[in-house]
Amino acid sequence: MRSSPSIVPADRLDRDIYLVLEDFGACAGSAWRETDEGDTDLETVLQDIISGQYAYPVRIVCFNAVEGWSRDATPDVADALAERVANTDAEIRPALQDFIKANARRRLDVQLALPLRGVG
């Protein structure tokens, strides 16, 4: 018996997909955030976390259904966020600082730009 070809294009499924578990507080609890299929790549998730789309991220999972694997990507995402934060002068929300501090595996030393403004 011959199997029918899939009606879903393979390239939509054969990629790494990232989903974010967010803490909504004591009353609401945590939930996996609903997101558009096109916004589940690593770059978009990083941008969304930095911009505040996710206020209190708790855990990030990554999976690839075609390859048949899944994993906790929280430390990798925290490391990537720490690197981005170190390379920008943007103000970082306390919740994002806490997420990075709790989950990053490597310490990133930041070199301050000289001369420092306001220092006599």
C-alpha positions in Angstrom: 0.0 0.0 0.0 1.3 3.4 -1.0 1.2 6.2 1.5 -0.1 9.6 0.6 2.3 12.6 0.5 1.9 15.1 3.3 -0.2 18.2 2.5 2.0 20.2 5.0 5.2 21.5 3.4 8.2 19.7 5.0 10.1 22.9 5.6 7.4 24.2 8.0 8.0 21.2 10.3 11.7 20.5 9.9 13.0 23.3 12.0 13.7 24.0 15.7 10.6 25.5 17.4 10.9 27.4 20.7 8.0 27.8 23.1 8.0 30.0 26.2 6.5 29.2 29.6 5.5 32.4 31.3 4.6 33.1 34.9 1.4 35.2 35.2 1.5 35.5 38.9 0.0 33.7 41.9 -3.6 33.9 40.8 -3.2 32.9 37.2 -0.1 30.6 37.4 2.1 29.7 34.6 1.2 28.8 31.0 2.7 28.2 27.6 2.2 31.3 25.6 0.1 31.1 22.5 2.2 32.3 19.6 2.0 32.4 15.8 3.8 29.6 14.0 6.2 32.0 12.3 7.3 33.5 15.7 8.7 30.3 17.2 12.3 30.6 15.9 15.1 31.5 18.3 15.7 35.0 16.9 12.1 36.0 17.3 11.9 34.6 20.8 15.0 36.5 21.9 13.7 39.7 20.5 10.3 39.2 22.1 11.8 38.5 25.5 14.1 41.6 25.3 11.3 43.8 24.1 9.0 42.7 27.0 6.5 40.6 25.0 7.2 38.0 27.7 7.1 39.7 31.1 8.2 36.8 33.3 9.6 33.9 31.2 10.2 30.8 33.3 11.2 28.1 30.9 11.9 27.8 27.2 11.7 24.5 25.4 12.9 23.7 21.9 11.8 20.8 19.7 12.0 19.5 16.2 9.2 17.1 15.5 10.6 15.8 12.2 13.9 14.9 13.8 12.1 13.6 16.9 13.8 15.5 19.7 13.0 18.0 22.4 15.1 19.7 25.1 15.1 22.4 27.7 16.6 25.4 26.0 16.4 27.8 28.9 20.1 28.0 29.7 21.0 28.5 26.0 18.4 31.3 25.7 19.6 32.9 28.9 23.2 32.9 27.6 22.1 34.4 24.3 20.1 37.1 26.1 23.0 37.9 28.4 25.3 38.3 25.4 22.8 40.6 23.7 22.3 42.7 26.8 26.0 43.0 27.3 26.3 44.3 23.7 23.6 47.0 23.9 23.1 50.0 26.1 19.4 49.4 26.4 17.7 49.4 29.8 17.0 45.9 31.0 13.9 45.1 33.0 14.4 43.6 36.5 12.5 40.4 35.5 14.8 39.9 32.5 17.9 40.4 34.8 16.4 37.8 37.2 15.8 35.3 34.3 19.4 35.7 33.1 20.9 35.5 36.6 18.9 32.3 37.4 19.5 30.5 34.1 22.7 31.6 32.4 25.5 29.0 32.4 28.3 31.3 31.6 29.3 34.6 33.1 29.8 37.5 30.6 32.1 40.2 31.7 31.1 43.5 30.3 33.7 46.1 29.4 32.4 49.6 30.1 32.9 52.2 27.4 35.4 54.9 28.4 35.4 57.7 29.3 32.6 57.2 31.8 30.1 60.1 31.7 29.5 61.9 35.0 32.7 60.6 36.6 35.1 63.4 37.4 
